[in-house]
Amino acid sequence: MNNGKVLTLMEKIRLQQEQAIKAQELQKKKRERQRILRRRRRVAVVVLASLMVTFIYGMNLLFNDNSKSYAIEAPIEEKTTKEAPQKEINVEQKEQKVLPVTTEVSSTVETTPSKPSVYNENIPMPKEHQEYLYELCEERGLDYHKTLAVIQHESKFNPNALNETNDYGYFQVNAVNHADLAKKLHTDNSAFNPYINMNWGTYMLADLYSYWGEKGFTGSTLDEVVWSSYNKGITGFKENGHATAYVYKMKASIQEIDEKF
């Protein structure tokens, strides 16, 4: 490789690293905006509930003055909040309840406790990457520890890993798949962007689990078939069977990951 090509590759890697840093900053700003929006919504709900309580209590006093007693039940309000990770949206529903009123009124406003962080300092990935990977695993039905083991075995947690067969990033996604994955998942074709790479890698794993699960494989056998297919492709597995060495190393990686938690 001549010096010009080396410089071009280094500049490309530097540019992609800068893009990854910008993506992280955008993710942080997005989360902060979402937290502020959720706080404002909770305040609005509390104020609305207080106004409803005051109105109901006043109506109750008015009816009592006319020698009539009524029990008023306020309607249940439903509030929807949205949290949006990259390209996909999760919707959580929360209820705000006002208890039935006679002569005294009480209101209960339910709030959702903050979700504990999944960050593990023993895993050599940034906190934001670990949290995003965990969200992807939850959404796609993947085992988080096994998915971490794939990354450890494939790239040693190096988001800029590139080998001689053109496999890129955390999940070592081969260049032949980049354009198709970018189109299918509506992402940029940027394999060194850690968020995009994690999106691609978890999609590929989930797709393999779905494919072989429909063929009747389950449990540890399903894991081995998926890992073998991830290593050599579905056709390669059908023609040559299990990737024995890869499966053995994956099991060792899972044991190492489990010991870190």
GIMO-V207986 format. One record per residue. N is the residue number from 0. OMEGA is omega as a letter, one per 40 degrees, with the letter a starting at -180 (NA if undefined). NEAR is the number of other C-alpha atoms within 10 Angstrom. Layout:
n/omega/near
N/OMEGA/NEAR
N/OMEGA/NEAR
This chain:
n/omega/near
0/a/5
1/a/6
2/i/8
3/a/9
4/i/10
5/i/11
6/i/11
7/i/11
8/i/12
9/i/12
10/i/12
11/i/13
12/i/15
13/i/13
14/a/13
15/i/18
16/i/17
17/i/13
18/i/16
19/i/19
20/i/14
21/i/12
22/i/16
23/a/17
24/i/12
25/i/12
26/i/18
27/i/13
28/i/12
29/i/15
30/i/15
31/i/12
32/i/12
33/i/16
34/i/13
35/i/12
36/i/14
37/i/16
38/i/12
39/i/12
40/i/15
41/i/17
42/i/12
43/i/12
44/i/17
45/i/17
46/i/12
47/i/12
48/i/20
49/i/15
50/i/12
51/i/16
52/i/20
53/i/13
54/a/11
55/a/20
56/i/17
57/i/12
58/a/14
59/i/21
60/i/16
61/i/13
62/i/12
63/i/13
64/i/10
65/i/8
66/i/8
67/i/10
68/a/14
69/i/13
70/a/11
71/i/16
72/a/12
73/i/15
74/i/12
75/i/11
76/i/12
77/i/11
78/i/13
79/i/11
80/a/14
81/i/13
82/a/15
83/i/14
84/a/14
85/i/13
86/a/9
87/a/10
88/i/11
89/i/10
90/i/10
91/a/11
92/i/10
93/a/15
94/i/12
95/a/18
96/i/16
97/a/19
98/i/15
99/a/15
100/i/18
101/i/15
102/i/12
103/a/9
104/i/15
105/i/10
106/i/16
107/i/11
108/a/13
109/i/12
110/a/10
111/i/8
112/i/6
113/a/6
114/i/6
115/a/6
116/i/11
117/a/14
118/i/15
119/a/14
120/i/12
121/i/10
122/a/15
123/i/12
124/i/17
125/a/12
126/a/15
127/i/16
128/i/15
129/a/20
130/i/16
131/i/19
132/i/22
133/i/21
134/i/16
135/i/21
136/i/23
137/a/12
138/a/14
139/i/14
140/a/14
141/i/18
142/a/12
143/a/17
144/i/18
145/i/19
146/i/21
147/i/25
148/i/23
149/a/26
150/a/21
151/a/21
152/a/20
153/a/21
154/a/19
155/i/17
156/i/20
157/a/19
158/a/23
159/a/18
160/i/17
161/a/17
162/a/11
163/i/6
164/i/9
165/i/13
166/a/20
167/i/25
168/a/28
169/a/29
170/a/30
171/i/26
172/a/23
173/a/15
174/a/13
175/a/10
176/a/13
177/a/19
178/a/14
179/i/12
180/i/22
181/i/18
182/a/11
183/a/10
184/i/14
185/i/11
186/i/18
187/i/13
188/a/15
189/a/18
190/i/30
191/i/26
192/a/25
193/a/26
194/i/23
195/a/23
196/i/25
197/i/26
198/i/23
199/a/21
200/i/24
201/i/21
202/a/18
203/i/18
204/a/22
205/i/16
206/i/14
207/i/21
208/i/22
209/a/15
210/a/14
211/i/18
212/i/16
213/i/10
214/i/10
215/i/8
216/i/17
217/i/14
218/a/8
219/i/9
220/i/11
221/i/18
222/a/20
223/i/21
224/i/24
225/a/27
226/i/23
227/i/23
228/i/22
229/a/20
230/a/16
231/a/16
232/a/14
233/i/18
234/i/10
235/i/15
236/a/18
237/a/13
238/a/9
239/i/11
240/a/14
241/i/19
242/a/18
243/a/12
244/a/9
245/i/18
246/i/18
247/a/11
248/i/14
249/i/22
250/i/17
251/i/13
252/i/20
253/i/18
254/i/14
255/i/14
256/a/19
257/a/12
258/i/9
259/a/11
260/NA/10
